[in-house]
Amino acid sequence: MGEPRYRRATAADLGEIVAMLADGVLGASRESASPAVDDCYRAAFAEISADPNQFLCVVEDEQQIVRVLNRPISDTN
């Protein structure tokens, strides 16, 4: 196991992100992890990416996505 790398998620990561969601207890019954990423996931990703108050992050280990998190960002000034 290498050093984990944190980075902003890209549209190219959607297939892996959706597969991780579908593999979880909650997602198994509601997510669709088909090889072709459904347009609803693309629309949600575009909305999150366009929001300056959201940071969708993936964690890579040896160039494989192992975690995903959504971090709200708030201006406290």
C-alpha positions as CSV (number, residue, x, y, z in Angstrom):
1,M,0.0,0.0,0.0
2,G,1.4,3.3,-1.1
3,E,0.8,6.9,0.1
4,P,-2.8,7.9,-0.4
5,R,-3.4,10.7,-2.8
6,Y,-6.4,13.1,-2.3
7,R,-7.7,15.0,-5.3
8,R,-10.8,16.6,-6.8
9,A,-13.0,14.1,-8.5
10,T,-13.4,14.3,-12.3
11,A,-16.1,13.1,-14.7
12,A,-13.7,10.3,-15.7
13,D,-14.0,9.0,-12.1
14,L,-17.8,8.6,-12.2
15,G,-17.9,4.9,-13.1
16,E,-15.7,4.0,-10.1
17,I,-17.5,6.3,-7.8
18,V,-20.9,4.9,-8.7
19,A,-19.6,1.3,-8.4
20,M,-18.3,2.2,-4.8
21,L,-21.7,3.6,-3.9
22,A,-23.5,0.5,-5.3
23,D,-21.2,-1.7,-3.3
24,G,-22.3,-0.2,0.0
25,V,-25.2,-1.3,2.2
26,L,-27.4,1.7,1.4
27,G,-26.4,1.9,-2.2
28,A,-26.9,-1.7,-3.1
29,S,-30.7,-1.3,-3.4
30,R,-30.7,2.2,-5.0
31,E,-27.6,2.7,-7.2
32,S,-27.0,1.4,-10.6
33,A,-23.4,0.3,-11.3
34,S,-23.8,-0.6,-14.9
35,P,-20.7,-0.2,-17.1
36,A,-22.3,2.9,-18.8
37,V,-22.7,5.7,-16.3
38,D,-26.4,6.8,-16.2
39,D,-27.1,10.4,-17.1
40,C,-28.6,11.1,-13.6
41,Y,-25.1,10.6,-12.2
42,R,-23.5,12.9,-14.8
43,A,-26.1,15.6,-14.0
44,A,-25.5,15.2,-10.2
45,F,-21.8,15.4,-10.7
46,A,-22.1,18.5,-12.9
47,E,-24.3,20.2,-10.2
48,I,-21.8,19.3,-7.4
49,S,-18.8,20.4,-9.5
50,A,-20.4,23.7,-10.3
51,D,-21.1,24.5,-6.7
52,P,-18.2,26.4,-5.2
53,N,-19.4,25.3,-1.7
54,Q,-18.8,21.6,-2.5
55,F,-15.6,19.6,-2.8
56,L,-16.0,16.1,-4.2
57,C,-12.8,14.2,-3.4
58,V,-11.4,10.8,-4.3
59,V,-8.6,9.1,-2.5
60,E,-6.3,7.0,-4.7
61,D,-3.9,4.3,-3.6
62,E,-1.5,3.1,-6.2
63,Q,-3.7,4.9,-8.9
64,Q,-6.9,3.1,-7.8
65,I,-9.8,5.0,-6.2
66,V,-10.3,3.5,-2.8
67,R,-12.5,6.2,-1.2
68,V,-14.8,9.1,-2.1
69,L,-16.0,11.9,0.0
70,N,-18.1,15.1,-0.4
71,R,-16.8,17.9,1.7
72,P,-19.0,21.0,2.0
73,I,-17.0,24.2,2.1
74,S,-18.3,27.2,4.0
75,D,-17.0,30.7,4.3
76,T,-16.7,31.6,7.9
77,N,-15.5,35.1,7.4
